[in-house]
Amino acid sequence: MSANGFTKEQVIEALHDIAGEMHNKMLKGEPPTMTLPVRTKQNIAFDPKLGVYKYGKKKSTRDATSLGSARQLLRALHVTEFIEEMIEAGKSSTLREMYYISEGWGHGKFGSQNESNNLAEDLEIITKCMREDFKLRPEEDGARIIGNITFEERNRRGEWMRINCRDDVGDSGYGVPYNVEAEKIRLIDHDVDFIMAIETGGMFDRLVENGFDESARCALIHLKGQPARSTRRIIKRMNEEWQLPIIVFADGDPWSYRIYASIAYGAIKTAHISEYLATPSADYLGISADDIVRFDLPADDLSSKDIQALNAELSDPRFADAAWQDEINLMLELGKKAEQQSLAKYGLDFVTDTYLPEKLAEKGYNLL
C-alpha cells in the first residue's frame, strides 16, 4: 500500500476512470477531455490544515478539438495501459524507458522526455495516485544517509534486510531507493537528536570525515542538489514517525532557498502531493546572507538570473513570512552569494568546530 493508502486494484481503477471519462464524452458526441489544475506558482496556496502549499482552484481543460490536444489524450491512454501492464506484471520502469517505449505508439509517441515526465505528473493529479503507485521511477538516485539510524529494506527477493546507516555502510553512506514507502522501507530505530539535510556532496563528505554525525548526535543526508522525491519523502517519514527535527544546511543563493522551500512546503511541480513530501517544521540553518557578512565569507556577485530569482521569491507564497522577506532583501542589498565550502577559508575543521555549533546553538542545539 502506498503513502496515500491506495491498493493495486484502486490504482488500476483510477486509471480506468480516465479512459471511462473519455469514452462517455464520445458516446455523447462530445470531444474527450481531461481537466487539470493550472500548474504555476500563481495557483498554489497555503493549506493551513496540512501546513503545506497545494494547487488552488484554477483549472485548465485538455480536449481533442485540436491535433496537438488529441495527441496528448492518445498518449495518456497509451501510458495508462502501459502502467497497468507493469502493475499486473510486478515490474517497474524508469521515466526514460517509458519515453523510449512510446516509439512504438505511432501517433502517440512523445516528442521529448519532458513531455512524458509531465504526462506522468498529470496522471498523478487526475488519479490522486503517486508515481510510485504507477511503478515509474526516475533515473537519478535518492539521497545518501550516514548516522546511527536503522532501517529495514525489502530486497528484490522479498526478504527484509536490517541496515544501520552508520555501522553497515561505507563512507558513501546508505543509498535511498526510489520507493521509500512502508512496503519497501521500515524505520526501525535511531539514536540521534536531529537530521541535517546537506545540499552539496563536498560538504556532506567534510562532515562525514570530521565525524560530525557522531559528535553532534545527528544523521546526515546528502540532498544531491534539488532533492529527489524519495529524499523528501524519507525526510518526512523520519520527522513524523521518529519526531526528529529537520535542519537544512545549503549554499547561500536563491536556488538553495528553493531547495529548502521544496523540503519544507513543497515544490510547484509536485504541489498535488505536498502533504506526502513536505516537512513544514524543517528549519533553514544557512548559509544565510547574514553569514556572508558575519563570517566575511568569500562570495560571488549575484548574476542577473540570481537577482531575477530572488525578486520572484519575494512574491512566492512559500517565502511570504517576514524572516524570509528580510533574508531575500538582504541578499539583494549585498549583491553577493556564497557556497557552503567557502567556510574552508578558516580551515577544514571550522565548519564542524565553530560554524555549525554556533548556528545550531542559536536554534537550541548546544553541541559545545
Number of C-alpha atoms within 10 A of each C-alpha: 12 18 18 14 9 16 12 15 12 14 21 22 13 19 24 16 14 19 18 13 13 19 16 13 13 13 10 9 9 14 17 22 20 20 13 16 18 16 19 13 20 14 17 24 17 15 15 8 6 14 16 25 29 23 25 19 12 13 13 12 11 18 20 18 12 10 9 12 17 19 17 22 22 17 22 22 18 15 24 20 15 16 25 20 15 16 17 11 9 9 12 17 17 13 20 17 15 21 19 15 15 19 13 9 14 9 13 19 21 22 11 11 15 13 14 23 17 12 18 21 16 19 22 21 19 17 17 15 24 22 18 19 23 26 19 23 22 18 12 12 16 24 27 23 26 27 26 20 20 19 18 18 21 16 11 8 6 9 10 15 12 16 16 19 22 19 13 13 15 10 12 14 22 21 17 19 19 22 22 23 19 15 12 18 20 18 19 14 13 18 13 16 15 21 23 25 30 26 23 20 16 13 21 24 17 16 20 19 12 15 14 20 21 17 11 19 17 23 25 26 27 26 25 19 16 17 22 17 25 22 28 25 24 22 24 26 21 19 19 12 10 14 12 20 19 26 21 25 26 27 24 22 24 21 17 20 23 20 20 27 22 27 28 26 28 27 25 20 15 21 26 26 22 27 22 21 27 28 28 21 16 23 18 18 19 24 25 24 23 15 16 22 13 9 13 12 20 16 15 12 11 19 12 9 10 18 18 12 15 24 15 13 20 18 13 14 15 24 20 12 10 9 10 15 15 14 18 23 16 15 21 17 10 15 16 21 23 22 21 20 18 18 22 14 13 12 9 14 15 14 23 17 14 13 16 19 18 17 16 16 13 11 12 9 15 12 14 11
